[in-house]
Amino acid sequence: MSTAPVALVGSGEYLPVMTEIERALIAGRPARYVQLATAAAPEGDDSLARWHRLGREQAERLGAEQVVVDVRTRADAESQNWADAIKDAGLIYLSGGNPAFLAETLRGTAVWHAIVSAHEQGAALAGCSAGAMALSDWAPRMRDLVHPNQPTGLRLVQQVRVIPHFDKMLGWMPDMLRNALLHKPEGTTLIGIDEDTALVSLGHGEWEVQGRQSVWVLGPGSRVEHPSGARLTLP
């Protein structure tokens, strides 16, 4: 298993508020910042252009080369050209949008295998919002949360389910926590990650909360807060 860091981010990818977290992720690695806005592809060209612009601005702040891997379909994700673009990455980032679409588009493809290979060879890997959900066990169809049979994530981070935007999400989608807990498999940890906050792996099952707010470990009737700077162990 790779010892390179994984960051599960509640919100804020490519924005100035998250620059120092992204700087730490790419530090000591090649200055190639690989960005996939795939989760936003269903929203159309304008949304993708916005993500690519934000990614470019963040790469400039970090003094890194922006590498856009413009995967919008499974056919794109099977492209060897896009897979080759991921090689020698310092940081690979899956930004926000639709978690189910992201997981189903990348699963088992040449691009996903290239991402895993680059991570195993030392590239940091981050996912924000939909990207964080897709990297874990659970990438739900957000408009159909009451349905128990939700798509699995890409399972790079196993036995974990993520609720991003946690400080806001329960106001937007009040049934989300109930359904996530109701259908959570035995042995799986459900975590809420607040906006502008990341949970970053340190290796050997240890993680650190970084950013402006907190990470929450959720269970039936319980919410345990881990503020910025706290460390916790996940399976």
N, C-alpha and C positions, 0 to 999 in steps of 0.2 A: 504494500500500500504506500502511496506517495506521502512523503512528509511535507511537501509544499502546502502552503496554506489554502484553505477554502474559506470564503467569506459569504455568509448568508445575511443579506442586507434588507432591512425593512422598507426603506425608500431612500431616494436621494442620489442614485447613480449619476455620475458625471457632473454633479453640482459642486460649487465651491465648498459647501458645508462638509462634503465627504472627501475633499482632496487629500487630506493628511492620511486618512485610512487607505486610500488607493495608492498614495505615495509609498506607504509602508509595505503594501502588498507587492509592488513592483521593485522595491529596493533590492539591489544586489542581483537582479535578474536582467535579461536583455530588455532594452528600452523599446519593446514592440508591444503595443497595447492593442490586443485583438478584441474586437467588439462585434457582438451578434445582437441585432435588434429583432430577431426572428419572432419573438412573442408579440410584437406590435404589427406584424405583417397583415393580419386581418383588418387593421384600421386604415390601411392604404398608404399611398406614397407620401402624403404630407406628414403623417406620423413618423414614418421611417426617416424622412429627411430631417425631422426635428431631432430624433435620437442620434442620427449621424452627426448633426451639427454640435449637439451637446458633447458627444464623445470626442469630437475633434478639439473642442475648446478645453476639455479636461486633459487630453493628451498633450496639448500645448502647455498647460500649466505644469504638467509633470515632466516636460522636456522629453516626451516619448513619441515614437512614430505611431500614428493611428493606422490600424489595419482593419478595415471594414470587411467582414465576411457576410455578404448580403444574401443570406439564405432566407427565402420566402416560402419555399415549398419543399416537399420531400425530394423531388427531383433535384432541386438546388443542393440539398443536403447530401446527395450522392455524388455531387461533382468533385472529381479529384482536384480540380483547380482550387476550389474553396477549401478542401481538406489540406492541400499543400500550403495554403496561405497561413495556416495555424502553426506551422512548424516554427521553432525558435521563438515562440511567444514568451514574454515575461509575465503578462497578465492577460487572462481571457475573461471576458465579462459578458454575461447573459442579462440583458436589461428587461424592463417590465412590459406588461401586456397581458396576454392570455396564457395561463400556465398549461392548460390542457393542450392547446395548439402547439406550444413550444415543445413539450415532451413528445407529443405524437409526431411532430415534424422531424425531430432529431434522433429519436430512438433507433438504435441499430444501424445508423447510416455511416457513411465514410467520414462525414464531418464530426459526428459524435465520437467515433473511434479516434479521430485525430485530436480532439479535445482531451480525451482520457489519456492518450499517449503523451501529449505535451505536458499534461499535469503530472504524470508519472515521471517525466524527465525533469521536473522542477518548476514548471510554470505555475504561478498562483492562479486560482480560479475563483470567480465571484459570480453570484447571482443576486439580483435585486428584485424584490416583489415577486412577480411571476417567475423570474429566474431562480430565486431562492426556493420557491415551492417546487419547481421542476427538478432541481438538484436533489431534492429529498424524496421521500417515499410517495408523496401525494401531490398530484397536479390536477386539482378539481376543475370541473366545468362550473365556473362561478355562478352562472345563471340557473344551475340545476343542483344546488347543494343538498336538497332534500332527497335526491336519489342516492341510495347507498353505494351503488357500483360506479365509483369515480375512477378515472384513469390513474394509474400509478405514475409516479415521477420517474426520473432517470436513475434514481437510486444510487447516485454517487455518495450521498450521505444517507446511510441506511438506518432504519428503525427510528426515524425522525420525521415529523410533519411540521410544517411551518405555516403560521398565520402572519403575513407581513402587515405593515401599517397598523400594528396592533392597537395603538392608542386611538386610532380612528375607525378601524375596520368594524368593530362591534356596533358602532353607530350607523355605519353604512349598511351592514349586513348582519342584523342581530341574530339570525339563526346559525351563523357560521360556526361559532364556538360549540353550540349544542350539537350540531351535526358532526363536527370534527371529533368531539369526544364520544358521541354515540357509536360511531363506526370505526373508532381507533383500534387497530389490532393489538392484541396482548403484546407487551414488551416494547411498544412504540412510545416515544416521548413526543408530546405536543408542545411546541414552543411558540410564543407570540413575540415578534420583534417590532419594537416601536419605530416610528419614522426617524430618519437620519441616524440610524443605529445599525451596527453590524455585530454578528456573532462570528468570531474568527477562530479557526482551528489552530491549536498550538502543537498538535501531535499527541499520539497515545490517548486519544479520547478526551483530551483537555481542550477547552474553548475559553475565549475571553470576550467579554462584552466591550465594544468600542463605540464611541460616538456620543450623541447628545442625550440619549434617553436610556431605556432599559430593555432587557429581555426577560420574558416571563415563562416559567415552566408551569404548564396548565394541567389540572386534573379535575375530576368531578368534585365540584365545590371548593376548589383551591386554586390560587394563583400565587406563585412564589416569585417575587421580584428579584432580579439580578441587575443592579445598576451598572453604569459604565465603570469599567475597571475590574469588575467581578469576574471570577473564573468559575467554571462549572464543568462537570463531567457528563458526557453523553455516551450512550452505548457504543 
